[in-house]
């Protein structure tokens, strides 16, 4: 039986060695595959890193270009605004100047016409002032009585309306006296 057991043990041993050899070959194959996978992943990682670096550089260039475009847009907006303000200012100055000259000419013509009408009245007034009635009115004014006569405002005098016209009548005062004004 010992021979049978030895044979059996030798068979198991040969099978175990064969299984170990297969396992060892499988582990070696797996190691080779893992090494190849690791090398492939390293290559993929390097590619991904290069792509990320390229993308970061492109993003930085895009940001720089956008900032430059924004700076140019602000400069253009300032230039357009400046020209618009200058145009509006020129328009206001032109309108103001035109209004001044048109108003000046119109006012000058109106002033001259009014002055001429006043001068005609002044000539007539000066002519009347040299008449005896004008001289009498001047003397009443110098005596301080012309305003009393014209307004019927002296003490004891009362203005009334008769036939649609104002008339000045003497009235007695509370003391029973009659009053008048100074004559020249």
C-alpha positions in Angstrom: 0.0 0.0 0.0 2.8 2.2 0.6 3.7 1.8 -3.1 0.2 2.8 -4.1 0.3 5.7 -1.8 3.7 6.8 -3.2 2.4 6.5 -6.7 -0.7 8.4 -5.7 1.4 11.1 -4.0 3.7 11.3 -7.0 0.6 11.8 -9.3 -0.7 14.5 -7.1 2.6 16.1 -6.9 3.0 16.0 -10.7 -0.5 17.5 -11.0 0.3 20.1 -8.4 3.5 21.0 -10.1 1.8 21.2 -13.5 -1.0 23.4 -11.9 1.7 25.6 -10.3 3.4 25.9 -13.7 0.1 26.9 -15.4 -0.6 29.4 -12.6 2.9 30.8 -12.9 2.5 31.1 -16.7 -0.9 32.7 -16.2 0.6 35.2 -13.6 3.5 36.0 -16.0 1.0 36.5 -18.9 -1.1 38.7 -16.6 2.1 40.6 -15.6 2.9 41.2 -19.2 -0.6 42.4 -20.0 -0.5 44.7 -16.9 2.9 46.1 -18.1 1.4 46.7 -21.6 -1.7 48.2 -20.1 0.5 50.4 -17.8 2.6 51.5 -20.7 -0.6 52.3 -22.7 -2.1 54.2 -19.8 1.2 56.2 -19.4 1.0 57.1 -23.1 -2.7 58.0 -22.8 -1.9 60.1 -19.7 0.9 61.9 -21.5 -1.5 62.6 -24.4 -4.2 63.8 -22.0 -1.7 66.1 -20.3 -0.5 67.5 -23.6 -4.1 68.0 -24.7 -4.9 69.7 -21.4 -1.8 72.0 -21.7 -2.8 72.9 -25.3 -6.4 73.6 -24.1 -5.2 75.8 -21.3 -2.9 77.7 -23.7 -5.8 78.1 -26.1 -8.1 79.3 -23.3 -5.4 81.8 -22.1 -5.1 83.1 -25.7 -8.9 83.4 -26.0 -9.1 85.3 -22.7 -6.3 87.6 -23.9 -8.1 88.2 -27.2 -11.4 88.9 -25.5 -9.8 91.4 -23.1 -8.1 93.1 -26.1 -11.4 93.2 -28.0 -13.2 94.6 -24.9 -10.5 97.3 -24.6 -10.9 98.2 -28.3 -14.6 98.3 -27.9 -14.4 100.6 -24.9 -12.0 102.9 -26.9 -14.4 102.9 -29.9 -17.4 103.6 -27.6 -15.5 106.5 -26.0 -14.6 107.9 -29.5 -18.2 107.6 -30.7 -19.4 109.2 -27.5 -16.9 112.1 -27.8 -17.9 112.7 -31.4 -21.6 112.6 -30.4 -21.0 115.1 -27.6 -19.0 117.4 -29.9 -21.7 117.2 -32.5 -24.5 118.0 -30.0 -22.4 120.9 -28.6 -21.8 122.2 -32.2 -25.6 121.9 -32.9 -26.5 123.8 -29.7 -23.9 126.5 -30.5 -25.2 126.8 -34.1 -28.8 126.9 -33.0 -28.0 129.5 -30.2 -26.0 131.6 -32.6 -28.8 131.5 -35.2 -31.4 132.3 -32.6 -29.3 135.2 -31.3 -28.8 136.7 -34.7 -32.5 136.2 -35.8 -33.7 137.6 -32.5 -31.2 140.5 -32.6 -32.3 141.5 -36.1 -36.0 141.2 -35.2 -35.5 143.0 -31.9 -33.5 145.7 -33.6 -36.2 146.3 -36.2 -39.0 146.3 -33.5 -36.9 148.7 -31.3 -36.3 151.1 -34.2 -40.0 151.1 -35.1 -41.0 151.7 -31.5 -38.3 154.4 -31.1 -39.6 156.1 -34.2 -43.2 156.0 -32.9 -42.0 157.4 -29.5 -40.0 160.1 -31.3 -43.1 161.2 -33.2 -45.0 161.3 -29.9 -42.1 163.2 -28.3 -42.1 165.7 -31.0 -45.8 166.2 -30.6 -45.4 166.4 -26.8 -42.6 168.9 -27.1 -44.7 170.9 -29.5 -47.7 171.0 -27.2 -45.4 171.8 -24.2 -44.6 175.1 -25.9 -48.2 176.1 -26.2 -49.9 178.2 -23.5 -51.9 175.2 -22.3 -48.7 173.2 -22.0 -47.0 176.0 -20.1 -50.1 176.2 -17.8 -49.9 172.4 -17.1 -46.2 172.7 -16.4 -46.9 175.6 -13.9 -49.6 173.5 -12.2 -47.2 170.6 -12.0 -44.5 172.7 -10.5 -46.9 174.0 -7.9 -47.8 170.4 -7.0 -51.5 170.7 -8.0 -51.5 168.9 -11.4 -51.9 165.5 -9.8 -54.8 166.7 -7.6 -56.6 168.2 -10.6 -56.0 165.1 -12.8 -57.1 162.6 -10.2 -59.8 164.7 -8.5 -58.1 163.7 -5.2 -57.9 167.0 -3.4 -59.7 167.4 0.0 -63.4 168.3 -0.6 -63.5 167.0 -4.2 -65.2 163.8 -5.3 -65.1 162.1 -8.7 -68.4 160.8 -10.1 -69.5 159.3 -13.4 -72.0 161.3 -15.5 -73.0 160.3 -19.0 -70.3 157.6 -19.0 -67.5 160.1 -18.2 -65.7 160.9 -15.0 -66.5 164.3 -13.6 -65.0 166.0 -10.6 -67.3 168.0 -8.2 -66.5 170.0 -5.1 -68.1 168.8 -1.9 -68.3 170.3 1.5 -66.2 168.6 4.2 -67.4 167.8 7.7 -66.2 171.2 8.9 -68.4 173.0 6.3 -65.5 174.4 4.4 -64.7 174.2 0.7 -61.2 173.3 -0.3 -59.2 173.7 -3.6 -55.7 173.5 -4.9 -52.9 175.9 -5.6 -52.9 177.6 -8.9 -49.9 179.2 -10.6 
